[in-house]
Amino acid sequence: MLKKAVFVLIIPCLLLFSLGLWQLFRLSWKNSIIKSMSLPVVHLLPDDDLTKFNYRHVKIDGILSDIELYVFAGQRGYYILSPMLLTTGHYMLVHKGIVGEKKEEKAKIERVAASGVLYCDSSKSKSWLIKNDTTLNTWFTLSAEEISNELGIELEKCMLWQEGFSNKLTVQPMKHLEYAITWFALSVIWLITCIVYYRQSKCHPSS
């Protein structure tokens, strides 16, 4: 009877409750991002730790290279990313926008003060199913390690979404709250249902 109660009552309730907690954690994480994105623009210095300014509106000086990486964006075309040489000697990818098809003309090398939202992700994006076609300059996944090896440069873990396109980094946390309430409600409903069923079975035992 105890084992049955564990599998029928306790485990489902804990699972539903855990899903609700996970949604609350996601809500807190997104609220933190929104708070960071609402802070004033900061002009980064050469010795600043970029990861401390994740999801901040920043301005940073550098030399934008003429290299353009085309990242497949489905029916919309390609995202264009270019490495920018920072005063530290490292490079950072700059997200320049989206185009319907690859451009024929070569980009120019220019000194810029790029503005946008800084996005830092320490995880490595890699797909075992779809391979990047470096020969045709077509990328399906973003891997800082693979790009560094291909271009022979050292890339920062952060990427800059330039102004005019950084509004794509919208964050809407309200659905997480709705989902959390739903999971918590389902756990309570399941608990009440099991208690009622248990009491009825106890009052009317099968012969």
N, C-alpha and C positions, 0 to 999 in steps of 0.2 A: 504493500500500500504506500509505503514511504517513497519507494522508487517511482511509482506511478505519479505521486504528487509532485516530485521533483521534475519529471519530464513534462507533465501536463500543465503545471502551475508555475513553478519557480523559474525554470529556464526560459519559457516564452516571455514572462513578465520582465525578467532581467534583460533579455534581448531587446524588447521594445523600449524599455527604460534607457538602455545604453544608446540606442539610436537617437533618442531624444536628447541625451547629454551631448552626443557628438554634434548634433545640429547647434546646440548652444555654444559649443567650442568654436564651431565655424562662424557663428554670429559674432562672437567676441573677436575672432581673428579679422573678420571683414570690417568691424567697427574700428579696429586699430588701424587698418589700411586707410579707411575714410578719414580718420583723424590725421594721419600722416599726410595725405594728399591735400588736406585743407590748410596745412601750414604754409607760411610765406615762402616764396622762392629763395633758395640759398645759392650763392655763387661759390662753387667748390674750389678749394685751394689744392695745389699739387700734392700736398702730404695728407689730405683728408682720406679717411677710410670710407670707400664708396658704400660698403655694405651697411653702414650706419645711417645712410640716407635712402634706404629702400622705400619706394613709393612716395618719395618727396619730389616736388617740383624744383628742379635744379637748373643751374646754368654752369657750363663747364667749357673751358678753352681747350682747343686742340687743333690738329691738322687733319682734315677729312681726306681720306685717300680716294684714289680714283677706282678702287676695287668695289664692285657691287655684287652682292650675293643675292640670288633670286630664290626665295623660299615659296614653295607652292602654296597657294591660298585657295585652291578649289576653283569654282567657277568665276571667282572675282579676279583671278590672275595670279600675281606674284607680289609678295612683300619684298621690298628692297632694303637690304642692310649693308652698311659700309663700315669698315673699321676706321676709327678715329685715333690718331696718335696723341696720347696725353703727354703732359710735361714730365710725367714719371718715367716715360720710355715704354710704357705698356700701351696696349690698344684696347679700345672699348667699341663694341658694336653699336651703331646708331641706326635706329629704325626710321627710315626716311619716308615711308608711306607704302602705297600699293599702286600697281600698274596692271593694265589688262594684258599686256604682252611685253616681252623683253625689249629693251631699248637697243638700238643699233649704235648710237653715238656713245662715245666713251665719256665718263664723268671727269670732272676737273679736280685736281688737287688744290685745296684751298684752306686757308686758316679761318676758323670759325669760332664763334662763341655759341655753342649749341644749347638750346633750351628745351626742356621737356620733363617727362616723368621718368625717374630712375627705377629700373626693375632689376632686382638682384635675385638670382636663384642658384643655389649651390648644387642642385641636383643636375644630373647629366641626362639630357633627352636623347634617347637612342631607340631605334626600332630594329628588331631582328627580322621583320617581314619586308619593310621597304628600305631600300638602300639609297643613299644620296648619290646623284650622278654628278660628280665633280667635273667630269669632262665637259658636260653640257651646262655646267654651272646651274644645276637644278637641285635644290635642297628640299627635302621632305621633313626632316627633323633638324632641330638646332642642337648641336653638340659643340661646346666651346673647345673641347679637346680635339675633335675632328677638324674643326675650322682652323685651329691653331696649327695642326700638323699639315693641313693642305696649303695654308698661306705662309707657313714658316714664321709666324709671329706669336707673341704671348698675349692672350686675351684676358681681360678682366672678367669676373663672373657676372658683372652687371651690364645691362643694356639700356640705352637711352631711347625712349619713345619721344620723338620730336614734337614740338608744339604744332598744333594743327592735326595731329593724328593721335596724340596722347589721350584725347577724349574717348578713345575706344576702350581705355582702361576703366570702364565704369564698374562700380560695385554696388550691388543691391542686396542688402542683408535681410530685408523683411521676410523673404520666403523661408529663410532658415528658422525664423521665429515661428512661422506658421507650421513648418514641418515638425519642429520640436514639440509644439502643443499637440499636434496630431499624434505623434508617437507616444507622448505621455498619456494622452486620453485613451489610446488603444490599450496601453498597459493596464490602466485602471479598469477599463471595460472588461478586459480579459480576466483580471483578478476578481472582479465582482461576479462575472459569469461562472467562474470556477467555484467560488465560494457558494453561490446559490445552488449549483449542480451538486456540490459535495453535501450540502445540507439536505437537499431533496433525496439524494441517494441514501443518506443516513436515516432519514425518516421513513423511507419506503424501500427497505432492502429487498432485493430480488430473492424470491423463494428458490 
